[in-house]
Amino acid sequence: MTLLSSAPRRSRGRVRPRRGHLAPLLASVLIAILAATAVAYLLWPTWTPTAPDNSERLPVSIGDTLFNLPPHAFRRKIQRHSGPQERVDLNFMYPSLATPDAPKRVSADTIEEEPQPIDRIFLSIAAHHDVLAPDIRLRTIYPRYLDPSATQSRDGLSIRAFRDGTPYAGEDLFVADSPALAARCTRDAATPGMCLSERRIGGADLTFRFPRRWLTQWRDVADAMERLAQQLRGPQT
C-alpha cells in the first residue's frame, strides 16, 4: 500500500516577491523625489526684471568728441562699451526719451497680422571726417533738386518737394526756424514715410530718424532732438 506524504507540495509558477524588499525601494524613490524638489526650489530664479537705469552713462569718444551714452540705448551689443568708436546706433522712446526695455519676442505671423508701431527715435552718431556739414548741404545742395512749384507751409513748417529724376525723388524737405528743424522725409506708400534730420557736434554727425506722421506735432519733435543732443554730449573741454 502506497504511503501518501503529508508534506505540502510546492506551488509551481511565479514566486511572489517578499514585501520586505519593497520597503527599501519605495523609501529610496521617495528620498530621490524630495531631493529633486529641494534642488529645484533652491535653483528657481527669484529675481524680477527691473526698468533700465537712465542715469547710467558710458563715456564714448566719436570723432574726438565725447558723448555720455546710456547703455540700454545701444541697438548693437558690440557697440556697448566705453572708449573711442567710429559709430554708434541708439534708440530712445518717444516722447519720454527713456531707454527702451528688452524687445519682446514676436512670431512672423504676429508681425503680419499686427504691424508694430514705431514709438521711438533712432539716432546714429558717426565721425564725419570733414565731409560736407548738414547745414551747408541744406543751403547749397538741396535747393538744386527742389521743385519750386511744389511748396507748402503748415503751422510754421515749410514743406518743399524734391523733383522727380533727382537723387531725392519721392521725398519732401521740411524746414522751420523756431524751433529750428530741417528734415528730409520719404512719402507714405506701402510703408509709412520716415524722416531723417542731421546735425553736427564737434567731430561727429548726429542723424535722427523718426516717422513722418510725427511732424503733425513738429515742435515737440524738434524739442526732443535738441534735448537728446544736449543730454548725450559729454563735458566740454
Secondary structure by P-SEA (a helix, b strand, c coil): cbbbbcccccccccccccaaaaaaaaaaaaaaaaaaaaaaaaacccbbbbcccccbbbbbbcccccccccccccccccccccccccccccccccccccccccbbbbcaaaaaaccccccbbbbbbbbccccccaaaaaccccccccccccccccccbbbbbbccccccccbbbbbbcccbbbbbbbccccccbbbbbbbbcccbbbbbbbbcccccaaaaaaaaaaaaaaaaccccc
